[in-house]
């Protein structure tokens, strides 16, 4: 049985173990991603790229391969969009039935649309807009996410925007 699992993992990640994401792929129903994509298009100027990206589940403390580099998933990370590989990492626990957790997927789908639509001075510059749209989606559901806007804007600055 263990040999079959290892062979199955090797088929999912044929490259060296260090080059593969630690988490396994997960399935999010098409109806869920399609509804989020429709919402993004209705509430922004973006056209969402066709098809859903690959979606992976990971846990805090894991190291994932993100945009060609190892990334330690810390306890503050809820999700991440990997533009290089067109994939989304969701940090568990995650459920499509929990609006706050579902909004993490929405946030990363917004990034996917943003990065396919235009160039940004740096990836972080797209964060305030993604958080604003996420906040609007949650507000439609009667939820105040309590985002820390000063922190979001400080982290959204590109390296060239910072004073030496």
Rosetta blueprint (number, residue, H / E / L):
1 X L
2 X H
3 X H
4 X H
5 X H
6 X H
7 X H
8 X H
9 X H
10 X H
11 X H
12 X H
13 X L
14 X L
15 X L
16 X L
17 X H
18 X H
19 X H
20 X L
21 X L
22 X L
23 X L
24 X L
25 X E
26 X L
27 X L
28 X L
29 X L
30 X H
31 X H
32 X H
33 X H
34 X H
35 X H
36 X H
37 X H
38 X H
39 X H
40 X H
41 X H
42 X H
43 X H
44 X L
45 X L
46 X L
47 X L
48 X L
49 X L
50 X L
51 X L
52 X L
53 X L
54 X E
55 X E
56 X E
57 X E
58 X E
59 X L
60 X L
61 X L
62 X L
63 X E
64 X E
65 X E
66 X E
67 X L
68 X L
69 X E
70 X E
71 X E
72 X E
73 X L
74 X L
75 X L
76 X L
77 X L
78 X L
79 X E
80 X E
81 X E
82 X E
83 X L
84 X L
85 X L
86 X L
87 X E
88 X E
89 X E
90 X E
91 X E
92 X L
93 X L
94 X L
95 X L
96 X L
97 X L
98 X L
99 X H
100 X H
101 X H
102 X H
103 X H
104 X H
105 X H
106 X H
107 X H
108 X H
109 X H
110 X H
111 X H
112 X H
113 X H
114 X H
115 X H
116 X H
117 X H
118 X L
119 X L
120 X L
121 X L
122 X L
123 X H
124 X H
125 X H
126 X H
127 X H
128 X H
129 X H
130 X H
131 X H
132 X H
133 X H
134 X H
135 X H
136 X H
137 X H
138 X H
139 X H
140 X L
141 X L
142 X L
143 X L
144 X L
145 X L
146 X L
147 X L
148 X L
149 X H
150 X H
151 X H
152 X H
153 X H
154 X H
155 X H
156 X L
157 X L
158 X L
159 X H
160 X H
161 X H
162 X L
163 X L
164 X L
